[in-house]
Every structure is written in structure tokens, then in C-alpha cells.
């Protein structure tokens, strides 16, 4: 059943804006809060955690929606933009907030909430009005139904500078009407494109012209918590729209260098902390360098490291004593920074990237367990580079298998594994899956160049991957090797094929 069910009641207050008034409404077999019935009006839901624990970070999902407004319930308030009013609505199995397709389910005010990671399909949204899935805007916005099927804004661009974030867009809705546009940032783009709203940025007031249109350039704070920007529109009666299709914020803010000085799992100077800070610092690109002073330079995470969600270079060759490969036939480099996975949990990856233009170089990634435990997984973004790494094999040339693939590229384009320069060569051997797997129709334009796949550091010993050297499935227009100097890969000793192409592969 629901966590809280208001059936025909008016004026109920669930939670509150003062510290300690919010409820944790999570783990229910239906929705967290359901407001139902024609006489269920003027109810307030504020300051609660719906689908999460009391920190808002761990999933205790409700099995249906975070909040359901149905059976013509109207004029309710979920959230707010003043301190303490926002609800955290996350990890629910279906929508964050669902207003069912009832003609009188209108004037429901949905502003300021932190809504993220809800739903299991593209039809599950942060805010869903009426029928499941994104509601198409219509000219002049003449609708009736859930929140009058209020049109959402169209965002065209966002730019982040040291002084402000500018968001460009437009709204087509009812003519000569005042609207509030609320802006939000997300760490990642939502599955359906109409991104949820994890971090509230602020609002802008606009007025549509007689032709129902208004364009805007909104100025928001310079400090962003995520690059994917979305927005909602709310009319004078409190009808809030679904979220707009998100846009990616380009940034001209100079990057920051974070230094890893120890092998601790967390805390100041750790790799985990450096990734967390780099993710939070929206910039043109940060750098993580190494100056580990421990006797050992092996980092053993106790759980999966944070997914990389912003542009960063992680450079293991900055560790004192490390040196890049200089040979055109073998691997003679010295890779000192090792990330070892046995304690991270089954299925954890060594490095996971969901962003673009990241560089990972000079790392030794071994021992991540389970079939999903890839050395490096690139599952989103694009144009990333992995160079000069040892994956599945130690610096001593011994097998230290990752449970999955050495590198998995999933639905991500234009990544480069290796390169034509000798310093870019990776050795990807000894993994329980494929050396490199390229998967999905969106995984186009990837290049696998100059690597050793399945052989040892000396290019002759057999430390094969259990699967293929390179496996391409359902993906086209990728390049494996080439005729340019240094482009060819050495693919030897793998337990299955050297290169396997399946599905749509036209590599």
C-alpha cells in the first residue's frame, strides 16, 4: 500500500520546512504519498524523503511513484523554493511525481524539489502529467487534463563561466500570461532526455506575448552541481509542467588539479575524494595527479569508486618513478599506481565514465570481480581516451583478471583506446571477458590502436583474455588498428577470437 494516503481530505500537511519535520516515506509497495479524490485539495507535501533514506543518497524505493496525485485531486503543493520546503524524490520504481489523467487534477504546484534517479524505462519521468511518457507540447497550450497539460520550456543552450550560468530557451503556452520558469541541474542526462531535476538553481519570471511565445536568457549562479540543465514552467494557477529536454552546459571555468597522496579508500588525499571533488567542480576539465607517499602505491577500494560525471584527466604517470612506454614492439613502461578490486564488491568496475573528453592514463587496473566487473567502463558521453594503462595484468607481467572485460564501451562514440604514439599503448590481457568490447548502435567512431591484447608485456607470453581480443557487437564505423605507423594492435593468446564482429558491426 501507499506510505501516506489522503483520500478526499483537504488541508493535510505532510512534512514541513523546519528541520526535523520531514518524513522518510520509502520502501512502500505502492506510492510514497497518494492524494486522491475530488475533495482532496490544498494538501501540502514538503521537506520529505520519498524513495530514499534520511540522507537522500541511498535507495529505499517505493514500488510505484514517489508522489501520486489522482482521481481529480487538485490545488496541492509538493515542494517549494524557500528553505526546507523541497522534497527529495528519488529511486522510485516509476515516476517521481505522477499526476494521473483526470480532467480536474489541476493547479498542482510542483516546484523546487530534488527529483532524480526515478523510473526504470524512458516512459518513467521525474514529473509525469497524464499518460505515461513525455507529453508533447502543442501550440497555444489549449489543453485540459492533468495540470492542464502545461507545456514545458524548450532549452537551446547553457554556458557556465566564472561569473554566471546563462540558460537560453523559450516557452510557447497560453497568450499574454505570466509564468515562472524553474531551472535545475543534473549529474547525468535522463534516459528519456527530459531530465529530472536533482539540484534546484533558481527561477526566472517570463510573460508570453499575444502570439503565445516568449524567449528568455536566464542568469543563474556560476557554481553548478551538474552539467545537464532542465526546467519546468508553472502558470499563475500553480500548474507545473513536466521537465524540459535537458541541455549540456558548456563551461569556460578553469579546471582544478587534485592530488592523490595516499592509498586510503576515502578521505582527504584519496582517489575517491579526488574523483568526488572533480565531479562536483563543473569546469573546462580537471586533473587528478598522484604523489602517493605510502610504501605501496596500490589503492584497494572498499566499494565501487564514484562514476566519473565530468571532464577529468587521471594521470598515473605523475606518480614519482612512473614512466611511459617507449618501445614500438613491447611494453617497457613503469606503471606504479594500481587500483585493485577484490574488496570493491562483485560487479564493481575499476573506473566508470559516463561523461565526455576524459583521459585515463598510466593506471594498472586489476582484480575487479564478477561478470560485470570491467577494468574500465565507458557508458555514455564520448571522445574519451584510455592510454598507457595495464588492465588485467600487473606491472610484473602477471595475470590479475578483472571479472568482466578489460574495457567496455557501451553506447558511447568516438573514444580512443591506445593510440599511435608508443606512450599511448595499453596492455589489456588476462581478463575474464573480452579485452575490449564495443557494444550498441551508438558506439560508433571508436578506435582501438597500438595496443597489446592477450599477450604479456614482452609481446610473446600468453596471458590471454578469456573472451575475444576485441569484440564488436551491434556497432558500426569503428576502427581496430590501421596502416599508419603505430596503429596496429598485437592481438594474441586470447581464448576466443582475436577480433569478433556481430550484429550491426561494420568495423
Buried (B, 14 or more C-beta within 10 A) or exposed (E): EBBBBBEEBBEBEBBBBEEEBBBBBBBBEBBBBBBBBEEBBBBBBBBBBBBBBEEBEEEBBBBBBBBBBBBBBBBBBBBBBEEBBBBBBBBBBBBBBBBBBBEBBBBBBBBBBBBBBBBEEBBBBBBBBBEBBBBEBEEBBEBEBBBBBBBBBBBEBBEBEEEBBBBBBBBBBBEEBEBBBBBBBBBBBBBBBBBBBBBBBBBBEBEBEEEBBBEBEBEBEBBBBBBBBBBBBBBEBBBBBBBBBBBBBEBEBEBBEBEBBBBBBEEEBBBBBBBBBBBBBBBEBBBBBBEBEEEEBBBBBEEBBBBBBBBBBBBBBBBEEBBBBEEEEBBBBBBBBBBBBEEBBEBBBBBBBBBBBBBBBBBBBBBBBBEBBBBBBBBBBBBBBBBBBBBBBBBEBEBBBBBBBBBBBBBBBBBBBBBBBBBBBBBBBBBBBBBBBBBBEBBBBBBBBBBBBBBBBEBEBBBBBBBBBBBBBBBBEBEBBBEEEBBBBBBBBBEBBBBBBEEBBEB
